[in-house]
Amino acid sequence: MKKFDVGRIHNLPDAKFFLESFGYGIFPYLIKKMKKLDKKNIETPEMEMQTALEILYEIIFSYEPKHCELKVDGIDHSGKFLLAEIMNTRLIGPNLFLSPHGDPGDGQFEVILIPEKDKDKLASYVSHKIKGVQEPYTFHQLKAKKINISWEGTHVHVDDEIIKINKDEAVEIDLREGLLEFLVPP
């Protein structure tokens, strides 16, 4: 059996919890664009991943960073970011290792912040992924159990769903340690 932590979301009427990730910035836009995409020419899951990486690369350069009010376990980490992700797993979106040491059963979240100054580093990482190069890259991350966050934008993703929110809507997230258990093959 493998224990799995769950993120409990407070103050967001359309979502109460997440398993994988919760975040603001470029990933809600990627999810939105992928859902609108005409997929008749995308024949395989690999082609869909490749397309998502290419769209993400474009988004990185067109997205205007937003201000984020952020407290992680009571410590202020506010700033202007391309993305602010609260992750419970290692991967997000098109197989990006934003949290290479993330473990959904370790009793803590990984908060990934990519500030405006790291736009080129993120673009380079995605560019390498597009070319099939598996380059390890670690983004600034914080360990957390309780997060208070608000974002200047109007969209958030909860796992793979987009939720429209009010600008600067305050959300609180806390960790529910080992809430789920999964049977994992040896």
QUIJO-V496285 format. One line per field, one symbol per residue. psi: psi as a letter, one per 40 degrees, with the letter a starting at -180 (. if undefined). A space follows every 50 residues. Layout:
BEGIN
psi: ???
END
This chain:
BEGIN
psi: hhihiihhhiegdehdiiddihiibddddddddddehhedehdidddddd ddddddddddeehhiiihhhhhfehhfiahidihhhieidiibgfhgdgd ehheeeeiihhhhhideeddddddddddddeehghhhhihiiiidhhhii idaeiiihbeihhhiihfhhihhihghfdihihhi.
END
